Amino acid sequence: MYVYLEKYNNVPTPQKALFNWSSGKDSALALYKTLQNPDFKIEYLLTSVNQQFQRISMHGVRVELLEAQAKSIGLPLKIMQIPEMPTMEVYENVMTETLSELKNEGITHSVFGDIFLEDLRKYREDQLLKIGFEGIFPLWKIPTQDLIQEFISLGFKTIVVCVNERYLDKSFVGRIIDQEFINDLPENVDVCGENGEFHTFTFDGPIFSKPIQFEIGEIVYRKYEQPKTEDSSNTVCDTNTSEVFDFGFWYCDLI
């Protein structure tokens, strides 16, 4: 009996973590990998939502579909309400308040689907350090060509909900990502859209108990206005693209 208990007590306890969920393909693949890692236990999905429109920041996906994803995944969802054009200070204050609350529940790690943007990772890690969190990056430095092929081979299905007109035209929004989509991408576009070229909504795959039901609505064009203050940015939650105000975005509404 003593030997058995000694062996049992040596089993490491998983670290409590939250997952930064964007609703897109990189999040889905990173979550898939994290759920297979016995070192971590995901307690919440954390998503930034545009307070005015009740849509996921930058992706433009309705909160109702976000909630359907969380229900199908089987994890609690925690939503951060963010103003449409937040300053860095406003965004960081909301994030600090949210993470401080979660820290009281014993959560110590924050998981991201970032792949190769060094500045963005450093920013995340610096902010987490202030609160006593550690960042986890399951997809880090894996070639994006490999990631997208793994994503498809695992049975994930995702639709493009937003494209930056600097890189892609209207014809790419509303398309399912498959081999044909990948082949059609211009050479200057990363196949995972890691530079902010496009954003997606993942609606099926091994992390879901059932597919997310939706219909494709209208396709709309939107161009953001330059904020009045230098520390304002609507890209703070999702990308480090500095020229976001020089280009517009095509959005595919999912209903």
C-alpha positions in Angstrom: 0.0 0.0 0.0 2.8 2.4 0.8 4.5 1.8 -2.5 1.3 2.4 -4.4 0.6 5.7 -2.6 4.1 6.9 -3.2 3.8 6.2 -6.9 0.4 7.9 -7.1 1.6 11.0 -5.3 4.4 11.4 -7.8 1.9 12.0 -10.6 2.2 15.7 -11.5 -0.9 17.8 -11.2 -1.8 19.6 -14.4 -1.4 23.4 -14.4 -4.6 25.4 -14.6 -4.7 27.4 -17.8 -7.0 29.6 -19.8 -7.1 29.5 -23.6 -7.2 32.7 -25.7 -9.9 31.7 -28.2 -10.4 33.8 -31.3 -12.9 31.3 -32.9 -10.5 30.7 -35.9 -8.3 27.9 -37.2 -5.1 28.6 -35.3 -7.0 28.7 -32.0 -8.7 25.5 -32.9 -5.5 23.6 -33.7 -3.6 25.1 -30.7 -6.5 24.1 -28.4 -6.5 20.6 -29.9 -2.8 20.2 -29.1 -3.2 21.7 -25.6 -6.1 19.4 -24.7 -3.8 16.4 -25.5 -1.1 17.8 -23.2 -1.3 16.3 -19.7 0.7 19.2 -18.2 -2.2 21.6 -18.6 -6.0 21.7 -17.8 -7.9 24.3 -19.7 -10.4 26.0 -17.3 -11.8 28.7 -19.7 -11.9 29.9 -23.2 -11.2 33.7 -23.2 -12.4 35.9 -26.1 -12.3 39.6 -26.7 -15.7 41.0 -28.0 -16.5 44.3 -29.6 -18.7 45.9 -26.9 -20.7 48.0 -29.4 -21.5 45.3 -32.0 -21.2 42.1 -29.8 -18.9 40.5 -32.3 -15.5 38.9 -31.9 -12.8 41.5 -32.2 -11.3 41.7 -35.8 -13.1 38.5 -36.8 -16.6 40.1 -36.8 -18.3 36.8 -35.7 -21.5 37.1 -33.7 -21.4 36.3 -30.0 -24.1 33.7 -30.5 -21.8 31.6 -32.7 -18.9 32.0 -30.3 -21.2 30.7 -27.5 -22.2 27.7 -29.8 -18.5 26.9 -30.2 -17.8 26.9 -26.5 -20.9 24.7 -25.9 -19.8 22.2 -28.5 -16.2 22.2 -27.2 -17.5 21.7 -23.6 -15.5 24.5 -21.9 -16.7 27.6 -20.0 -16.5 30.8 -22.0 -15.3 34.1 -20.5 -15.9 37.2 -22.6 -13.9 40.4 -22.3 -16.0 43.4 -23.5 -13.7 45.7 -25.4 -14.6 49.2 -26.8 -14.5 49.3 -30.6 -11.4 51.4 -30.8 -9.6 50.8 -27.5 -6.4 52.5 -26.5 -3.6 50.2 -25.3 -4.2 51.4 -21.8 -7.9 50.5 -21.9 -7.3 47.1 -23.4 -4.5 46.3 -20.9 -6.6 47.4 -18.0 -9.5 45.1 -19.0 -7.1 42.2 -19.5 -5.3 42.8 -16.2 -8.6 42.9 -14.3 -9.8 39.7 -16.1 -6.6 37.7 -15.5 -6.4 38.9 -11.9 -9.8 37.4 -11.2 -8.8 34.2 -12.9 -5.5 34.1 -10.9 -7.6 33.9 -7.8 -9.0 30.6 -9.1 -5.5 29.1 -9.3 -5.0 29.7 -13.0 -1.4 30.4 -13.8 -1.0 29.9 -17.6 -2.4 31.6 -20.7 -2.4 29.7 -24.0 -2.2 31.4 -27.4 -2.3 30.2 -31.1 0.5 32.6 -32.3 2.9 31.1 -34.7 5.8 33.4 -35.6 5.2 37.0 -34.7 8.0 37.7 -32.3 6.9 41.2 -31.3 3.4 40.0 -30.5 4.7 37.1 -28.4 7.0 39.4 -26.5 4.1 41.8 -25.8 1.9 39.0 -24.5 4.7 37.6 -22.3 5.6 41.0 -20.9 1.9 41.7 -20.0 1.4 38.3 -18.5 4.6 38.6 -16.4 3.1 41.7 -14.6 0.2 39.6 -13.4 2.2 36.5 -12.6 1.1 34.4 -15.6 3.1 32.3 -18.0 2.4 32.2 -21.8 2.1 28.9 -23.6 2.4 28.8 -27.4 1.7 25.3 -28.8 2.1 26.2 -32.5 5.3 28.4 -32.1 7.7 28.2 -35.0 6.0 25.3 -36.7 6.0 26.0 -40.4 2.6 27.3 -41.4 2.5 25.0 -44.5 2.7 22.1 -42.1 0.1 23.5 -39.7 -2.5 24.1 -42.4 -2.1 20.6 -43.8 -2.3 19.1 -40.3 -5.4 21.2 -39.6 -7.2 19.9 -42.7 -6.0 16.3 -42.2 -7.4 16.3 -38.7 -10.8 17.0 -40.1 -11.2 20.6 -39.0 -13.4 22.8 -41.1 -13.1 26.6 -41.2 -14.6 29.5 -43.2 -12.8 32.8 -44.0 -14.8 35.6 -42.3 -12.5 38.6 -42.9 -9.8 39.5 -45.4 -7.5 42.5 -45.5 -7.8 44.1 -48.9 -4.0 44.8 -48.8 -3.5 41.1 -49.4 -6.7 39.6 -50.7 -9.8 40.7 -52.7 -13.4 40.1 -51.9 -13.5 36.7 -53.7 -11.6 35.1 -50.8 -14.0 36.0 -48.0 -16.7 33.4 -47.3 -14.6 30.5 -48.7 -13.9 27.2 -46.9 -10.2 26.6 -46.4 -9.2 23.6 -48.4 -6.4 22.7 -50.8 -8.0 24.8 -53.6 -8.1 27.8 -51.3 -4.5 27.3 -50.4 -3.5 27.0 -54.0 -5.3 30.2 -54.9 -3.5 32.3 -52.3 -1.0 34.9 -53.7 2.7 34.2 -52.9 2.9 37.1 -50.5 0.1 35.7 -48.3 0.9 33.3 -45.4 -1.2 30.2 -45.7 -2.3 30.6 -42.0 -2.9 34.4 -42.4 -0.4 34.9 -39.6 0.3 38.5 -40.7 -3.3 39.5 -40.5 -4.2 38.7 -44.1 -7.4 36.9 -43.2 -9.4 35.5 -40.2 -11.5 32.5 -39.9 -14.4 30.8 -38.0 -13.9 27.1 -37.3 -17.2 25.2 -37.3 -16.2 21.5 -37.1 -13.4 19.2 -36.1 -12.1 16.8 -33.4 -12.5 19.4 -30.5 -16.3 19.8 -31.2 -19.0 17.4 -30.0 -21.1 18.5 -33.0 -20.6 21.0 -35.9 -21.6 24.6 -35.5 -24.7 25.4 -37.6 -24.7 28.7 -39.5 -25.8 30.4 -42.7 -23.7 32.7 -44.8 -25.1 36.3 -44.7 -24.1 39.4 -46.6 -20.6 40.4 -47.4 -19.7 43.9 -46.3 -16.8 46.3 -46.7 -15.4 48.3 -43.8 -12.6 50.7 -43.4 -11.4 51.9 -40.0 -10.8 55.6 -39.3 -7.5 56.7 -37.9 -7.8 57.2 -34.1 -7.3 60.6 -32.7 -4.7 59.6 -30.2 -1.4 57.8 -31.0 -1.9 55.1 -28.4 -5.2 54.0 -29.9 -5.3 50.9 -32.0 -8.1 48.5 -33.1 -5.5 45.8 -33.8 -4.4 45.5 -30.2 -6.3 42.3 -29.6 -5.2 40.4 -32.7 -2.4 41.7 -34.9 0.6 44.0 -35.1 -0.2 45.3 -38.5 0.7 49.0 -38.4 -1.0 49.9 -41.7 -4.5 48.8 -40.7 -6.0 52.2 -41.3 -4.6 52.4 -44.9 -6.6 49.4 -46.0 -10.2 48.2 -45.7 -11.6 44.8 -44.8 -14.1 42.5 -46.4 -16.3 40.7 -43.8 -18.6 37.7 -44.4 -21.5 37.8 -41.9 -22.4 34.4 -40.4 -25.9 34.0 -39.1 
